[in-house]
Amino acid sequence: MTQHRKHRSPKSSWQPVHQWYNDLVGEKGHYYHQHVILPRVVELLKMKDGDALLDLACGQGVLSRSLPTDVEYVGVDAARSLIEAAQKQVENPKHHFVVGDLMKPALSTTKSDFTHASIILALQNIKDPKRVFQHAAEHLRKGGKFVIVLNHPAFRIPRQSSWGVDETKKTQYRRIDRYMTPMEIPIQAHPGQQQRSTVTWSYHFPLSTYFAELARVGFVVTGFEEWSSDKTSQGKAAKMENRSRSEIPMFAAIVAEKR
């Protein structure tokens, strides 16, 4: 039986914007959750009846609703309001949600033999990725699988990457201003409100940092995928935009195994 520790609700930069985030993601996820991320994550996890998944920074639990019904699931997130939203949608008695700060030494669950762990589109919002990897290692059994999905660190760096158009070649390209340097980047949740907008934080690291930190806590990387948007453009620039969209991936997926 899974046991959970009781903790005070930790602070989270997502707590003040929980309603906006909850509305954006909803029960089934936003567009990219539904069309790109969740189908591919489920395929990477390859979970079967009797498996158990630890979902780190789970938000309102959108991944839990895409899993086989006989899979045990524990979702952990620092934002109490998101956990409460997740709990309202629980229909599977094998699914549990707990408040927990991934930057603390211990999680809100004592179960240490999960077969799988995940962190989906949240690692870029966490200051210390190594601490996250440590939690996954501590709660996975030997040979357990860890799936990480994040905005592609090489191509989607807030304030340091952008689209451009080469009029001579009639091509759209991705401009990257910085990549190797770790960065802490403020993000306005509501840009239209300017200075009144709540700020969340994005943390950039190069891919080499993620691979090195995974190795330091006992993981070996067994897979890496890059996922592009499946959207298509219409109109005069459609050919150019569709080509660049298919060539420049939006998301990166890292698969690691606990040694």
N, C-alpha and C positions, 0 to 999 in steps of 0.2 A: 504493500500500500504506500502511495506517495505521501510523504509528510511535509508540512510547510511550516516555516518559522514565521512568527508575527513580527512585523517591523512597523515603525512609524512611516508614514508616507514620505518618500524622499522628494526633494525638489527636482523639478524637471522644466527645461525651457519649453517643453511642449504642453505643460499643464495650462498656461494661459490661452493657448490657441487650440485647445482640445475640441471645441465645438466646430471650429472651421475645419480641422483635420478630420473629424468624424463625419462631417457632411461631405467632404471631398472623397473620402475612401468608401464610406457607406458599408453596407452588409457584404457586398460582393467585390469591393475594391474599385479603384478608379480604372480608367480605360486600359492602362498598361498592365495593371494587376491582372485584369481579365484576359487580355489578348496576348500578352507576352510572358509576364512573370510567373503567375500561379501555375499555368499549364506546364511550364518548363521546370519549375521548382519541384512540383509533384513528380515529374519524370526523373529528375535527378535524385530525389530522395528514395524512390523505389520502395516505399513502405508497404508492409504487409500486415495482416492481422496479428496482433500481439506485440507489435513494435511500440516504442514510446519516443515521443518527440519533445524536446525542450526548445521552445520558441522564444528567443531572447529579443527584447525590445519589440514585443508582439503587437503593440498598438491596441486596436480593438479586435484583434484576433482574426483577421481576414483569412490567414492561411489555414486556421483550424477548420474552417467550413469547406475546405477543398480536400480534406484527408479521408482515407477509408474510415468507416464508422467504428471499426474495432481497434483503432489505434489510440493508445493513451497519449494525452496531450497536456502539457503544462506551459502556459504562456506567462511571461514575466515582463513587466513594464514599469518604469518609474512614475508615469503619470496616472494617478489614482482615477481620474475621470475617464481615461481611456480603458482602464481595467473594468471600471463599473459599466461602461458601454458594452464591453465584451461580455461581461457576465449576464447582461440582460438578454443576450442572444444565444446563450448556451442551451442546447437541447440534448447534447450527448453527455451522459453521466461520467464518461471517461475523460471529459475535458474540464480543466481547471485553470483559473487565472489568478495570479497573485501580484501584488505590488512589490517591486524590488528594484533597487538601484544597482545597476551593473558596475558602478564604480566602487561599490563597497566590497569588503573582503569576502562576504558570504551572501549567497542568494537566499530567496525566501522558500527554497525547497531543499530537502536533505537527500532526495533521491539521487543516487550516484551511478545508476546503471542504465541510463537512457541509451537507446540504440541509435538515435539521431538527435542532432541539434541544428538550429537554423538562426539566422538573423537576416531579415529581408528588408532592404531599403532603409536601414537604420544605422548601419555602421558609420556612415559619413556624418552622423549627428552625435557621435560619441568621441570624447576627447582622447581617450586612451584605448586603442583597439586591443592592445595586449591583455588588458584586464578582462575584456570580453572573451578573448580566446582562452584565458585561464579558466574562466567559469565553465566554458564549454568542455574543456579538458577534464575538469574536476567532476563533472556530472555525466560524462559519457563512459560507457564501458570500453574496454580495449577493442579496437577495430570499429568503434562507432563512427558514423559519418556526420560531418559538419558541413552544411551548405550556407554559403555567404553570398548574398546578392546586394550590389550597391551601384549607385550611379557611377558610370565608368570613370575611374580616377585619371585616365589619360586624356579624356575628351570632354568631360563635363565638370569642369572646375569653376565654381561660382566666381564671377568677377574676373576670372583669368582665362576664359575661353569664350569664343563667340563665332557666329557664322559670318562669312564674307563672300563676295561674288567677284570673280575674275571676269570682267567684261570682255577681255580679249579672247580668252579661251571659252567663254560662256559656261563656266563651271562654278559651282558653289563649293566652298572649302571651309574647313574648321580651323580657326586660328587659336593657338595655344600660347599664352604669354608666360606662364610659369607651370612647372610640373614637379621638379625634384624636391623643392623646399616644402616641408610641412607647413600648413597654414591654418589659422583659425579665422573663419570668415563669417561676419554677421549677415543674417538674412532677414529682411523685413517680411513678415507673414502677410501684411496687407500694404504693398508698395504705394497704393493710392493715398494712404493716410500719412505717408512720409514720416516725420518725426514722431507721430502719435502711434505708429504701428508697433505691435509687439515684435520683439526680435528673437529669432531662434539662431542656433549656431551650426555651421557646417565645418567639419574638420577634414582637411585634405592631406593625404599621404600618397606617395608613389606606390605603385604595385609592389616594388621590391621590399618596402617596409612591411606590408601585409604578409608576404611570403616568409620573410625573415622572422617576424614575431610569431607566426604560426609554428615554425620549426622550433623556436625557443621553448615553447610550452608543450612540445611533444606531438605535434601534428606533422604529417607528411601530405603535401598537396598531390592529389590524385587526378584532378581535373580542373580545367579552366575554360570557360565559354564566354563569348561576347555576343550580346543580343542587340539587334537593330530594331528600330521602330517598324511596325507593319503598316503604318499609315501611308496614304498616297495623296499626292497633290493634283490639283486640276489647274488648267489654264496655261498661259504662255510659258511659265517657268517650270512646268511640271516635270519635264524630262530631267532638267538639271537638279531640281530638288529631290526627286525620287532616287536619282543615282547617288547623290551625296548622303541621303538618309540611309540607304542600304549599305553604304561603304563605311560610314562612321557610326559605330555602335553606341547605344545609349547606356547599356547596362553591362556589368561584368559579373560573372558567377564563378566563385571559387569553391571547389569541392576538396575537403581535407579529411584524412582518416587519423584517428587517435592511435598512436603506436603502443 
